Amino acid sequence: MDVSAWSGVTTAELIASYDWASTSLGPRATWPRCLSFAVDLMLPSASQIVLFLGEDFIAVYNDAYAPTIGNKHPSALGRPAREHWAELWNDLEPLLQRVLKGGETVSAKDRPFQIERHGFLENVFFDISYSPIRDEAGTVRGVICIVSETTDRVLAQQALQQSQERLAFALEASGTLGTFDWHIKTDILYSDLRFAAMFGVPAKSADGGAKLSEYLHVIHPDDRERVWSAIQRTITSGTRYIEEYRLLGSDGSVRWVEARGECLYDAEGLPDRFPGAVVDITERKQAEATLGRVAAIVASSHDAILGIDLDTTITDWNEGATQLYGFLAEEVIGKPVTILLPQDRADEERAILRRIRAGERVEPYETKRLRKDGSIVDVSLTVSPVRDASGKIVGASKIARDISARKEAEKIQRVLNGELQHRVKNVLATVRAIAMQTFRDGTSKTARDLFESRLLSLARAHDLLTAEGWSGAEMSVLIADVLTPFVLENFDVEGPELRLSPEVVLAFSLALHELATNAAKYGALSVSSGRVQIKWTVLDDARRRLLLTWREYGGPRVEPPTRRGFGSRMIEGVLTSKLGGKVEITYEPTGVVCHIDALMPEDGEP
């Protein structure tokens, strides 16, 4: 693709004119409906979104995403991801494969990547959410990646943390004070040991005296002329001498000192002595530099950072706050912070202040705030108490982060999940209608009802996975969902918390439904006194294995069947083919017992 020829062209125009027939996806008209639907949703979005479609992960993205890949755009459009993301492919591919092959949703905050987008490698950070794009049959046909670059904020936080650590160290250190007395007429300087040590002069020269030049030569060359001029100005004018300057140590180290003194004159008014003191202010200088850097970081942060006192009056306001809320600092400093609260959240500030007064930190939570133009913005808000030098709480600092893009991304995900659920239901309804028509002649009502119940069980499993964003489901929730048509009081369910992948959910849903249906027709659930125990555990050996036992008791006496029914074959077939599991069904006189030993898929496995 000729990059220069596409300058100023939108991604929508590029996609519309692209030769998709030359890619592994084929002509646009032949794409699965789910892919076209995802592209149509993505293009107008203000969120940064890239789609990786098909086995080759063909890249398709919107205008909001294009700046995040720099000079890779527009060459990366329509090409396999490994071509233009080569420098981070070893990092990126496993994430995409987890979604494409495993059907997972992969998300992370401030996820680090190393990318070349401006001719050199950069360490960057993104909030990411990678989700599967499924067709009507539930097959994953691509990956939708909703991202938000957080590099500036992460680097600012890292710099702030480093500066705060240096500041804490500097404040813990104490200064060193030394005194001197320069006899101007004889040019001999007397001092205490601390002063001599600061200037690298031998201890014997402190009390015995030494030429002023022995002290001056350790002053930093860039400061030496300024210091001598200040000394001469004090001598000639009688003004007090106050100077800050640097000293060079014999090891090359640099320390800051502040010197204060005055010139004393003899009876004739001639300069006689120049007494004074010097204090080591290296720590103070470091602290000032650190505070300057912290202030610069706060001022330039993209997050809104503001301070309030305990009367809710705004005392501090950075540029990030102006960008988020629209108010200039001079428009809000001195005003109550409640001008940022929507009417329905008036009580929120009072609750925050109660916690701040108690010394608590309000951890990040999602809320809404009011902009200057009257619009509402979604923010993630953190509030911390501010203390004075004595440790008394005098106010609070607030850090607000705009999460509007993330909220919109979540809305898009809900729309996609809703569309998926709608299409799956339509497919299952069609299958049900065709089956009922097929079963109408020559098939018993029992067979029709059995087929319909299996289909409805599969539909409930799909509803459960859709509600969870196809990220899987808890075993206890799955069992409760499968047992909905039955009397729950007849079941004893026991086992640890266990998150199942979508593949395992579907397999166990069908197997447990079949066991429950058979128990209701012939086994323990066919009488009011019968009960079923469902118990599972997980063994962490060479491979994680799920052991589940279904045990019926209290029902009619059980006789082993003369032949294996469809239900037994289906249970064994589903669990063996899908999970590499083992199924053992025994027909004890007291009730049917089913032992399931299944391998749990590792991360990234289907």
C-alpha positions in Angstrom: 0.0 0.0 0.0 1.4 3.4 -1.0 1.3 5.3 2.4 1.6 8.8 0.9 -1.4 8.2 -1.4 -3.7 7.7 1.6 -2.8 10.8 3.7 -5.9 12.3 5.2 -8.2 9.4 4.2 -10.3 7.9 6.9 -10.1 4.3 7.9 -13.7 3.8 6.8 -12.7 4.9 3.3 -9.6 2.7 3.3 -11.6 -0.3 4.3 -14.3 0.4 1.7 -11.7 0.6 -1.1 -9.4 -2.2 0.1 -8.9 -5.3 -2.1 -10.1 -7.9 0.5 -10.2 -10.6 -2.2 -6.4 -10.7 -2.0 -6.5 -11.6 1.7 -7.3 -14.8 3.4 -10.7 -13.3 4.4 -11.9 -13.1 0.8 -14.2 -10.5 -0.7 -16.1 -8.4 1.9 -19.4 -9.7 0.6 -18.5 -13.2 1.6 -17.5 -12.4 5.2 -19.5 -14.0 8.0 -22.2 -11.6 9.2 -20.6 -11.3 12.6 -17.4 -9.8 11.1 -19.3 -7.2 9.1 -21.3 -6.4 12.1 -18.2 -5.9 14.2 -16.6 -3.6 11.6 -19.8 -1.5 11.4 -19.9 -1.1 15.2 -16.2 -0.3 15.4 -15.8 2.4 12.7 -17.8 5.3 14.3 -16.6 4.6 17.8 -14.4 7.1 19.7 -12.7 4.2 21.5 -9.4 2.8 20.2 -10.5 -0.5 18.5 -8.6 -3.0 16.3 -10.1 -6.2 14.9 -7.8 -9.2 14.2 -9.9 -11.4 11.8 -9.4 -15.0 10.8 -6.6 -17.5 11.4 -4.1 -14.9 10.0 -5.3 -12.2 12.3 -6.0 -9.7 9.5 -5.9 -6.2 11.0 -8.9 -3.8 10.7 -9.1 -0.7 12.9 -10.8 2.6 13.3 -9.6 6.2 13.2 -9.3 6.4 17.0 -6.8 3.5 17.0 -4.6 4.6 14.0 -2.5 7.1 16.0 -1.5 4.5 18.5 0.5 2.5 15.9 2.2 5.6 14.4 3.9 4.9 11.0 2.4 1.4 10.9 -0.7 3.1 9.6 -2.1 2.6 7.0 0.2 -0.2 5.8 -1.0 -2.5 8.6 -4.6 -2.3 7.5 -5.7 -5.5 5.8 -2.5 -7.3 6.5 -1.7 -10.2 8.9 -0.7 -8.9 12.3 2.6 -10.7 12.4 3.8 -8.5 9.5 3.5 -5.2 11.2 3.6 -6.2 14.8 6.7 -8.3 14.3 8.7 -6.7 17.1 6.0 -7.7 19.7 4.6 -10.8 18.0 6.0 -13.2 20.6 4.1 -11.2 23.2 0.9 -10.5 21.3 0.3 -13.8 19.5 -0.3 -15.8 22.7 -2.9 -13.3 23.8 -4.8 -13.4 20.5 -4.6 -17.2 20.4 -6.2 -17.5 23.8 -9.2 -15.6 22.4 -9.3 -17.2 19.0 -8.7 -20.8 20.1 -9.8 -20.8 23.7 -12.7 -18.4 23.4 -11.4 -16.4 26.4 -11.8 -12.7 27.1 -8.4 -11.3 27.9 -8.2 -8.0 29.8 -5.5 -6.1 31.7 -4.8 -2.6 33.0 -1.6 -0.8 32.1 -0.3 -3.8 30.1 3.3 -3.2 29.0 4.3 -3.7 25.3 7.4 -2.8 23.3 6.4 -1.4 20.0 8.2 0.3 17.1 5.9 3.0 15.7 8.1 6.0 15.1 11.3 4.4 13.9 12.5 3.2 17.3 11.4 0.8 20.0 9.2 2.3 22.7 8.0 0.9 26.0 4.3 1.6 26.1 1.3 0.7 28.3 -2.3 0.0 27.4 -5.5 -0.9 29.1 -6.7 -3.8 27.0 -9.8 -5.9 26.5 -9.6 -8.7 23.9 -12.8 -10.5 23.2 -14.0 -13.2 20.7 -16.2 -12.4 17.7 -18.4 -15.5 17.3 -20.6 -16.5 14.4 -24.1 -17.9 14.7 -22.7 -21.4 15.5 -20.6 -20.0 18.3 -17.3 -20.4 16.4 -14.8 -17.7 17.1 -14.0 -15.9 13.8 -11.9 -13.1 15.1 -10.8 -10.9 18.0 -12.1 -7.5 19.0 -9.4 -5.5 20.8 -10.6 -2.4 22.7 -7.6 -0.5 24.0 -6.7 2.7 25.7 -3.0 3.9 25.8 -2.0 4.8 29.3 1.8 5.3 28.7 1.8 9.0 29.8 0.0 8.3 33.0 2.1 5.2 33.9 5.4 7.0 33.3 4.1 10.0 35.4 3.2 7.7 38.2 6.6 6.0 38.1 8.4 9.3 38.1 6.2 10.6 40.9 6.9 7.5 43.0 10.6 7.8 42.4 10.5 11.5 43.3 8.5 10.8 46.5 11.1 8.2 47.5 13.9 10.7 47.0 12.0 13.4 48.8 11.4 11.1 51.8 15.1 10.3 52.0 16.1 13.9 51.8 13.7 15.0 54.5 15.0 12.4 56.9 18.6 13.7 56.6 19.8 16.6 58.7 22.1 19.5 57.8 25.6 20.1 59.1 26.6 23.5 60.5 30.1 25.0 60.6 31.5 28.4 61.7 34.3 30.5 60.4 36.1 33.8 61.2 38.2 35.3 58.4 40.8 37.9 59.5 40.9 40.1 56.5 44.1 42.0 57.2 46.2 38.8 57.6 44.0 36.8 55.2 43.9 33.9 57.8 40.6 32.0 58.2 39.9 30.2 61.5 37.1 27.7 61.7 35.6 24.8 63.7 36.2 21.2 62.6 32.8 20.8 60.9 33.5 23.8 58.6 37.0 22.5 57.8 35.6 19.1 57.0 33.0 20.6 54.6 35.8 22.3 52.6 38.2 19.4 52.7 40.8 21.3 54.8 43.0 19.4 57.4 41.8 19.6 61.0 45.1 21.3 62.0 44.2 24.2 59.8 40.9 24.8 61.6 42.2 26.2 64.9 45.7 27.2 63.6 44.2 29.0 60.6 44.8 28.8 56.9 44.7 31.1 53.9 41.3 31.9 52.5 42.4 30.5 49.1 42.7 27.0 50.7 38.9 27.1 51.3 37.8 28.9 48.1 39.4 26.4 45.7 36.9 23.7 46.6 34.0 25.9 45.6 32.5 24.7 42.3 34.1 26.6 39.4 30.8 27.8 38.1 30.0 29.4 41.5 33.5 30.7 42.5 33.4 34.1 40.8 29.9 34.8 42.1 30.9 33.9 45.7 34.0 36.1 45.6 32.0 39.0 44.2 29.4 38.7 47.0 32.2 38.7 49.6 33.7 41.9 48.1 30.3 43.5 47.9 29.7 42.8 51.7 33.1 44.3 52.6 32.6 47.5 50.6 28.9 48.1 51.3 28.5 46.6 54.8 25.5 44.5 53.7 24.9 41.1 55.1 26.4 38.2 53.2 24.0 35.4 52.2 24.9 33.0 49.4 24.2 29.5 48.3 26.8 27.6 46.3 28.3 24.2 45.6 31.4 22.4 47.0 33.3 19.8 45.2 34.5 16.8 47.2 37.7 15.0 46.6 35.7 12.1 45.3 34.0 14.3 42.8 30.8 14.6 44.8 28.9 17.8 44.9 27.2 19.3 48.0 25.3 22.5 48.5 25.9 25.0 51.3 24.3 28.3 52.5 26.8 30.8 53.9 25.9 33.8 56.1 28.2 36.4 57.5 29.1 40.1 57.9 32.0 42.4 57.8 33.4 44.0 61.0 35.4 47.1 60.8 38.2 48.5 63.1 38.4 52.0 64.7 39.5 53.6 61.5 36.6 52.0 59.6 38.8 49.6 57.7 37.7 46.0 57.1 38.9 43.8 60.0 37.1 40.5 60.4 34.5 38.5 58.5 32.8 36.0 60.8 29.9 33.7 59.8 28.5 30.2 59.5 27.8 27.7 56.8 25.1 25.1 56.8 24.9 22.0 54.5 21.7 22.4 52.5 22.3 19.5 50.1 19.2 17.7 51.3 17.1 20.8 51.1 18.3 21.4 47.5 17.5 17.8 46.6 14.1 18.2 48.2 13.4 21.4 46.3 14.4 19.8 43.1 12.2 16.8 43.9 9.3 18.9 44.8 9.8 20.8 41.5 9.7 17.6 39.6 6.6 16.4 41.5 4.9 19.7 40.9 5.8 19.5 37.2 4.4 15.9 37.0 1.2 16.9 38.7 0.9 20.0 36.5 1.4 18.0 33.3 -0.5 14.8 34.3 -3.4 13.9 32.0 -5.4 12.8 35.2 -7.4 15.5 36.9 -5.6 16.3 40.2 -7.2 18.8 42.7 -7.0 19.6 46.3 -9.7 20.7 48.8 -9.8 21.8 52.4 -12.1 20.3 55.0 -14.7 22.9 54.1 -14.8 21.3 50.5 -13.2 24.5 49.1 -10.9 23.9 46.1 -7.3 24.8 46.9 -5.4 23.3 44.0 -6.2 22.5 40.3 -3.9 21.1 37.6 -4.1 21.2 33.8 -5.5 17.7 33.7 -8.5 19.0 35.8 -9.0 21.7 33.3 -9.0 19.3 30.4 -11.4 16.9 32.1 -13.9 19.4 33.7 -13.4 22.5 31.4 -12.9 25.0 34.2 -9.7 27.1 34.4 -7.9 27.1 37.7 -8.9 30.8 38.4 -12.5 29.9 37.8 -12.7 27.2 40.6 -10.0 27.8 43.2 -11.8 29.2 46.3 -15.1 27.7 45.3 -16.8 24.6 46.7 -15.9 21.3 45.0 -19.7 20.5 44.9 -19.9 22.5 41.6 -18.5 19.3 40.0 -21.3 17.1 41.5 -24.4 16.2 39.6 -27.6 16.9 41.6 -28.3 13.2 42.2 -24.8 12.8 43.9 -25.0 15.6 46.5 -24.5 13.2 49.4 -21.4 11.7 47.9 -19.1 14.5 49.0 -20.3 14.4 52.6 -19.6 10.6 52.7 -16.1 11.1 51.3 -15.3 13.8 53.8 -16.4 11.7 56.7 -13.9 9.0 55.7 -11.1 11.6 55.0 -11.6 13.1 58.5 -11.2 9.6 59.9 -7.9 9.3 58.1 -9.1 6.8 55.5 -8.1 6.7 51.8 -11.0 6.3 49.4 -9.8 3.6 46.9 -10.6 4.1 43.2 -14.3 3.9 42.5 -16.5 4.8 39.5 -18.8 7.8 39.6 -20.0 10.7 37.6 -19.0 14.4 37.6 -20.3 17.6 36.0 -18.4 19.5 33.4 -18.4 23.3 32.9 -20.7 22.9 29.9 -23.2 20.9 31.9 -22.4 17.5 30.5 -21.8 14.5 32.6 -18.5 12.6 32.5 -17.7 9.1 33.9 -14.6 9.1 36.1 -12.6 6.8 38.3 -12.0 8.8 41.5 -9.4 8.3 44.2 -9.4 10.5 47.4 -6.6 10.7 49.9 -6.2 12.7 53.1 -3.7 15.6 53.1 -1.8 16.2 56.4 0.2 19.2 57.6 3.7 19.0 59.1 2.3 17.9 62.5 0.3 15.1 60.9 -3.1 16.8 61.3 -5.5 16.2 58.4 -6.2 19.5 56.7 -7.8 18.5 53.4 -7.9 16.0 50.7 -6.3 15.3 47.3 -8.5 14.0 44.5 -7.3 12.2 41.4 -10.0 11.7 38.7 -9.5 9.7 35.5 -11.8 10.0 32.5 -13.2 6.5 31.9 -15.8 7.6 29.2 -14.0 5.6 26.5 -14.0 2.4 28.6 -17.7 2.9 29.4 -18.4 3.2 25.7 -16.3 0.1 25.0 -18.3 -1.8 27.6 -21.5 -0.7 25.9 -20.2 -2.0 22.6 -19.3 -5.3 24.2 -22.9 -5.5 25.7 -24.3 -4.8 22.2 -22.2 -7.5 20.7 -23.1 -10.0 23.4 -26.8 -9.2 23.0 -26.6 -9.6 19.3 -24.8 -13.0 19.8 -27.4 -14.2 22.3 -30.2 -13.1 19.9 -28.7 -15.0 17.0 -28.0 -18.1 19.0 -31.6 -18.2 20.2 -32.8 -17.8 16.6 -30.7 -20.7 15.5 -31.8 -22.9 18.3 -35.5 -21.9 17.7 -35.0 -22.8 14.0 -33.5 -26.2 14.9 -36.3 -26.8 17.3 -39.0 -26.0 14.7 -37.3 -28.3 12.1 -37.0 -31.1 14.6 -40.6 -30.9 15.7 -41.7 -30.9 12.0 -39.4 -33.9 11.4 -40.7 -35.8 14.5 -44.3 -35.1 13.7 -44.8 -38.4 11.8 -43.6 -41.8 13.1 -42.0 -40.5 16.3 -43.3 -40.8 19.8 -44.1 -37.8 21.9 -41.6 -39.0 24.5 -38.8 -38.8 21.9 -39.9 -35.3 20.9 -40.0 -34.1 24.5 -36.6 -35.6 25.2 -35.0 -33.9 22.2 -36.7 -30.6 23.1 -35.4 -30.8 26.7 -31.9 -31.4 25.5 -32.1 -28.4 23.2 -33.5 -26.2 26.0 -30.6 -27.3 28.2 -28.1 -26.3 25.6 -30.0 -22.9 25.2 -29.7 -22.3 29.0 -26.0 -23.0 28.9 -25.6 -20.5 26.1 -27.6 -17.9 28.1 -25.4 -18.5 31.1 -22.2 -18.0 29.0 -23.6 -14.9 27.3 -24.4 -13.4 30.7 -20.7 -14.0 31.7 -19.4 -12.5 28.4 -18.4 -16.0 27.3 -15.6 -16.0 29.8 -16.9 -19.2 31.5 -18.9 -19.9 34.6 -18.7 -21.2 38.1 -19.4 -24.9 38.6 -22.0 -24.2 41.3 -23.8 -21.7 39.1 -23.8 -24.2 36.2 -25.2 -27.0 38.3 -28.0 -24.7 39.7 -28.8 -23.6 36.1 -29.0 -27.3 34.8 -31.2 -28.3 37.8 -33.7 -25.5 37.4 -36.4 -27.8 35.9 -36.1 -30.2 38.8 -36.9 -30.1 42.6 -33.7 -28.6 44.1 -34.5 -29.9 47.6 -33.8 -33.4 46.3 -30.1 -32.6 45.5 -27.0 -32.4 47.8 -24.4 -30.3 46.0 -20.8 -30.1 47.4 -17.5 -28.9 45.9 -14.9 -26.1 45.9 -15.2 -22.9 43.9 -14.2 -23.7 40.4 -14.3 -21.5 37.3 -15.0 -23.5 34.1 -14.1 -22.5 30.5 -17.0 -22.1 28.0 -16.1 -25.5 26.4 -16.3 -27.3 29.7 -19.5 -25.5 30.6 -21.3 -26.7 27.5 -20.0 -30.3 27.9 -21.0 -30.6 31.6 -24.3 -28.9 31.0 -25.3 -31.6 28.5 -24.0 -34.5 30.7 -25.6 -33.3 33.9 -28.9 -32.6 32.1 -28.9 -36.2 30.7 -28.2 -37.7 34.2 -31.0 -35.6 35.8 -33.5 -36.5 33.0 -32.8 -40.2 33.4 -33.1 -39.9 37.2 -36.4 -38.2 36.9 -37.8 -40.9 34.5 -36.3 -44.1 36.0 -34.2 -43.3 39.0 -34.1 -41.5 42.3 -35.9 -38.4 41.1 -38.9 -40.5 40.0 -40.1 -40.7 43.6 -40.4 -38.0 46.3 -38.1 -39.8 48.7 -35.2 -40.1 46.2 -32.1 -37.9 46.4 -29.0 -37.1 44.3 -25.6 -36.2 45.6 -23.3 -34.2 43.3 -19.8 -33.9 44.6 -16.6 -32.6 42.8 -13.0 -31.9 43.6 -9.9 -30.9 41.6 -6.6 -32.8 41.6 -3.4 -30.8 40.8 -1.1 -33.5 39.5 0.7 -33.6 36.2 -2.5 -32.1 34.6 -5.3 -30.6 36.6 -8.2 -33.1 36.7 -11.8 -32.5 37.7 -13.3 -35.5 39.6 -17.1 -35.4 39.8 -19.5 -38.0 41.2 -23.2 -38.2 40.6 -24.8 -40.6 43.1 -28.5 -41.5 43.4 -30.1 -43.1 46.4 -33.6 -43.5 48.0 -35.2 -44.3 44.7 -36.5 -47.5 43.1 -34.3 -50.6 43.1 -32.0 -50.3 40.1 -31.4 -53.1 37.6 -28.6 -52.9 35.1 -29.9 -52.1 31.6 -29.7 -54.8 28.9 -28.3 -52.3 26.4 -26.6 -48.9 26.5 -29.0 -46.1 25.8 -28.4 -42.9 23.8 -28.1 -40.9 27.0 -25.2 -42.9 28.3 -23.5 -42.9 25.0 -23.9 -39.1 24.7 -22.5 -38.5 28.2 -19.4 -40.6 27.4 -19.0 -39.1 23.9 -19.3 -35.5 25.0 -16.9 -35.7 27.9 -14.4 -38.0 26.2 -14.2 -36.0 22.9 -14.4 -32.5 24.4 -12.3 -33.0 27.5 -10.3 -36.2 27.1 -12.2 -37.4 30.1 -13.3 -40.8 31.4 -16.8 -41.7 32.4 -17.9 -44.7 34.4 -21.6 -45.3 35.0 -22.5 -48.2 37.4 -26.0 -49.4 38.2 -25.9 -50.3 41.9 -29.1 -51.6 43.5 -29.4 -48.5 45.6 -29.1 -46.1 42.7 -27.1 -45.0 39.6 -23.6 -43.8 40.2 -21.6 -41.8 37.6 -17.9 -41.0 38.0 -16.4 -38.4 35.8 -12.6 -37.9 35.5 -12.0 -35.0 33.1 -8.8 -33.0 32.2 -9.2 -29.3 32.8 -8.0 -27.2 29.9 -4.9 -25.1 30.5 -4.9 -21.4 29.8 -5.1 -20.9 26.0 -6.4 -24.4 25.3 -9.9 -24.9 23.9 
